[in-house]
Amino acid sequence: MAKRAVAVDPGSHTFKVLQLEDRKQGLVLTDFATCSVGDGGAGLSGTGIPLKGAVAGLAGRSMTLRYTQVPPAPDWQLRNLMELEIADLANQSGDALSADYNLLPPTEEESDSDTILMALARNEALDGVAELVAAAGGNVAGHVPNCIAVFNAYLRTYTTDEDEVVCIANIGHETIDIALAKGQNLLFARNLTGGGKVLDDAIGSAFNVGGRKAETLKKELLDLDPASRGKFASNQAEKVTMAAGGSASMLVSAIQSSLAFCKQQTRQPDLRLDRVLLCGGSARLRGIRGLMREALHCSVETFDPFASVDLSELSPAELEDLDSHRSEAVVALGLAATRLDDSLYSLEILPESVKRRQRFVQRTVFSIAAGVLLIGLLGYQAYVGIGDAQAGEDAKRSADREYARYAKVNKATAEVVAENEVRKELIEFLATKSVPLDGSLQVLRSLQALLPEDLWLDVVEVVPNKSAKGATKGQLIHVRGRGKEVSGKPINSVFQGFAAALKDKFKGIAEVKTPATPKGNEIQFDVFVDLLAGGAQPNGSDPEKAGGNGGSK
């Protein structure tokens, strides 16, 4: 936020202009001046205060405040929703409108909606103030509702109690600005037409005098304090008070109705005022605090935020001018404080020139920056692309070298595999030739050494070795024989001894099958020997002289 701010409050009779600084020790008022509204831009220029980037106040018929209930939503969605509502209101009114909005602090811990406070103003009214400031060599940076300005002046200069409900009322000549606060939270804000002029009109009508004379009578004779009833300084004072009494109740009603609206808005039917702070030109009317104290049943005080502001840098003339307009200048102080302190409540309508400048910054400048950034990114990508292409070429050459090396290894491996296949086929061919000849001879020699006299051989042949699925897996030597009791020993006993000796001779023989029921003293048996199975040599035999490992059925 800025450290210095200039504020312009265009009142009914006078412009209040001040310059405020935010320093370590607090707020410092460095310049203050007033001029007649009738003097226009020349009067503003004559104050000697530079008006560049000034913030101006809004009140009365030039603006309106609206409250909208919306479901909780992200900022972008809320912004789109508000823009649609503003456009709809502009179409309904037929005037060009400018607006700003802000969330009100939640009044309930669990609420299914948020409350939006929206300020709308006719561009025609904004342009009128901007033209006056421009004629004085300055420009308006934003417009803030007066009710928000007095609330921010209260936040910045008063110590708040979080449970205290306070009404800050700025009663001007033609307008009333009201802010209801609980602690540091804004509950409700409102601007109304009316003010001290309704008393002038009532007095003028009763005494048939003009506005100036009626205002003079009001300032000199009016006494609204209920304690003064029957004790007026003069008969004329009593007549003036009686003439304005009915209209004075409208000032009280403005606060009472605002409280009623606030109760409905915040859903707090038991809300009660603890204190009322009055400022504005009509807040100095004799007896107005007593009138409101009786009607509102709470403390009513004059709102003087300047008591918390450093005024040491003002000249004697400025101090005198401030003392004469101390109550009226509260709005200007709040306007400047709003610009200086970003912790205060923000509701600021921007003039069209500022919005155009912001759109230029946000769109045109952003587009230019985006284009420059895009060109830079394209250049960077081209640079990176060249490096990536070179790296790709290097990787391709490396991959080609690796491929050639692996292809060479693969070719050598394929040649070895092919050579092994040839050797395997040759070995299998030689095996088919060796089993019928040499294998049969080895088996016969081994059987001859083991065969008892009760057993003899009928058939020795070579047969295919077929698996369970019918595939041929080499060759077997099939030996078929018979037995008969010759030595006097039981043939079964003789055969069992032969089978045991045979299994001991040939490791691969799992069993020797014989007919389930021998025929008397005779027996028949079959032996199958696979000499090519692993470890098929006869036990304790030379491979060249003995049969191999066998399998039996």
Buried (B, 14 or more C-beta within 10 A) or exposed (E): EBEBBBBBBBBBBBBBBBBBBBEEEEBBBBBBBBBEBEBBBEBBBEBEBBBEBBBBBBBBEBBBBBBBEBEEEEEEEBEEBBEEBBEEBBEEEEBEBBBBBBEBBBBEEEEEEBBBBBBBBBBEBBBEBBEBBBBBEBBBBBBBBBBBBBBBBBBBBBEBEEEEBBBBBBBBBBBBBBBBBBBBBBBBBBBBEBBBBBBBBBBBEBBEBEEEBBBBBBBEBBBBBEEBEEEBEEEEBBBBBEBBBEBBBBBBBBBBBBBEBBBEBBEBEEBEBEBBBBBBBBBBBBBBBBBBBBBBEBBBEBBBBBEBBBBEEBEEEBBEBBEEBBBBBBBBBBBBBBBBBEEBBBBBBBBEBBEEEEEEEEEEEEEEEEEEEEEEEEEEEEEEEEEEEEEEEEEEEEEEEEEEEEEEEEEEEEEEEEEEEEEEEEEEEEBEEEBEEEBBEBBBBBBEEBBBEBBEBEEBEBEEBEEEEEEEEBBBBBBBBBBBBBEEEEBBEBBEBBBEBBBEBBBBBEEBEBEEEBEEEEBBBBBBBBBBBEEBBBEEBEEEEBBBBBBBE
